[in-house]
Amino acid sequence: MICSTSPHHHYWGDGATLPFSHGTAHDLKYCPSGTVTGGGALAIGTSVYESSFWGNGWPARAVNNSGDHPEVRANAVCKD
């Protein structure tokens, strides 16, 4: 995670459910233009394979290696 010294807030994406059999899914949460300072990802029942700064948001991508329907969720950190 990248942090700044100014006040900031965490904003979570809506999340995405991964389909069966090595299906992939992504979630993306945006900040107002010029305010993204960092972010991260949360994967429930699977592993994240990408989580990085992109434009004015933070994407999270995961692949399903199980027989369940795991979830991936992005988190963007935005300056006030």
N, C-alpha and C positions, 0 to 999 in steps of 0.2 A: 504494500500500500504506500502511496505517496502522500505526504502530509504537508500542510502549509501552516504558517503562524497566524493567519487570519481566521476568524470564526467560520466554521463550516458545518454542513449538515449531511447526513447519510440519507440517500433515497434509494429504495429497493424497487426493482422491476417487478412486473406481474408474475414472472416465472414462466417456465415452459416444461411440460411433461414430455419425456422422451419416449418414442415408440419402441416396441419390442425389437429384438434381434439386431443389435448393433446400430440401432437408429440414433440419429443425432438431433439435437435441438439447441436453440440459442435464445438468450434473453438479452435485452439491451435497455439501459436506462440512461437518459440524457439529462444534462444540466443546461441551464440557460447559457447562451453563447458566451464563451470566455470565462466561465466560472468553474469548470471541472478541475479538481486538484488531485484526484485519485479515485480508487475504487477497488473492487474485489468481486468474488463470486462465492456462491454457496451451492453445493451439490448435495442432494439428499438421495442416498442409495446408489451413487455412481461417482465418477471422478471428472473433474473439470479438465479439459485439454487446452482451453484458451481463456485468458482473462487479461485484458490489457487496455490501455488508453486508446480511444478511437474517436477522432473528431471532437465533439463536445459531449461525449458520453463514455460509457464503460460497458463493453459486451462480455458475455460469459457463454462458453460453448462446452457441451459435454456429449459423451457417447455412452449408450446403454450397453453394458456388458452383463446384464442380468435378465431374468425373466419377469421382472417387475416393471412398473412405470415410474422410474425415478424422476426427480425434478431438478432443474438448474435455475438459479436466480442471480441476476446481476445487481451490483450495488455501486452507485456513483456517489462520490463525495464532492459537494459543490460549495464554493465560497458564498458567503452571504453578500 
